[in-house]
Amino acid sequence: MSAHELKVDGLSVRYGHASAVTDATVTVPGGTVTALVGPNGAGKSSLLLAVYGSVPSTGKVTLDGEEVSRLRPAARARAGIAIVPQGRQLFPHLNVADNLQVMAELLHLPKSAVDNALDRFPILRTRLRSLVGVLSGGEQQMLVVSRALMGSPKVLLLDEMMTGLAPLIVQELARTVTGLAREGVAVLLAEPALGVLRSVVDRGYVLVRGEVVAQEEDGGRALDDAYRAAIGVERPRELRPTG
Ligand SMILES: Nc1ncnc2c1ncn2[C@@H]1O[C@H](COP(=O)(O)OP(=O)(O)OP(=O)(O)O)[C@@H](O)[C@H]1O
């Protein structure tokens, strides 16, 4: 698969008179995991939602050189942009299969798409008829990722995907995300702290008060340092290089 590329150029999001994102320029090349880090309220979700088209914005979003900024969310999804939203946004009173079916219909996919979506996380096959509300947090997140992957997206936006999950689940999801990036998907993950994701992140941006204040190309550890410098927090002693 060839590598895809998402470009966000001069993107701004306003809610009434309040500015959530100001003139953000971010590139997400396929083949790498790109992170967007910033404190709570920095505008990470707003930027991701604007790329997906579910909040209004100004600026330009292009996917593989084609402008998608004027498309509605369903059309952007069909163009290849997928999102794992913060808070998951599943239908808790529908079962696993029906939650996937809803996305299959949105993307105009054949019935077999539901079955294919389960290949990444086989444990979900054993839960097909379970109501989503009774799944564990980890299973729900696997379902959200499976749902996002149904249309074989070119761009995957992940909003605080790891929050509140057990370390083993985080590792499994991180492996999946890295694999997708290596397949050429342009992966952008937003987190308020990288934590264990430091080791899977290749490059990224620091967002503070809606503005991109730093860009880092040298991996998650360097991005973490840039983030700490931007918000004026020192790295804990155990994370500092020795010697
Ligand atoms: N629907 C909305 N209406 C009005 N203001 C909003 C709305 N959504 C977000 N905001 C405001 O926009 C700013 C950016 O919020 P956003 O959720 O994008 O940040 P974030 O970095 O994702 O934060 P968090 O990590 O807490 O989700 C915040 O000041 C927030 O209060």
The ligand as an ORCA input file, in Angstrom:
! r2SCAN-3c Opt
* xyz 0 1
  N     -18.834     22.548     21.712
  C     -18.115     23.517     22.317
  N     -18.678     24.722     22.585
  C     -17.953     25.708     23.164
  N     -16.659     25.588     23.545
  C     -16.074     24.403     23.320
  C     -16.763     23.306     22.700
  N     -15.914     22.255     22.606
  C     -14.731     22.677     23.144
  N     -14.834     23.952     23.562
  C     -13.761     24.775     24.154
  O     -12.714     24.827     23.191
  C     -11.446     24.732     23.827
  C     -10.686     23.544     23.261
  O     -11.363     22.341     23.662
  P     -10.950     20.904     23.099
  O     -11.914     19.919     23.680
  O     -10.801     20.976     21.648
  O      -9.516     20.735     23.775
  P      -8.716     19.397     24.097
  O      -7.284     19.740     23.961
  O      -9.231     18.277     23.270
  O      -9.064     19.167     25.609
  P      -9.412     17.785     26.375
  O      -8.121     17.058     26.487
  O      -9.917     18.274     27.691
  O     -10.436     17.096     25.559
  C     -11.715     24.624     25.326
  O     -11.631     25.914     25.874
  C     -13.141     24.122     25.388
  O     -13.779     24.546     26.560
*
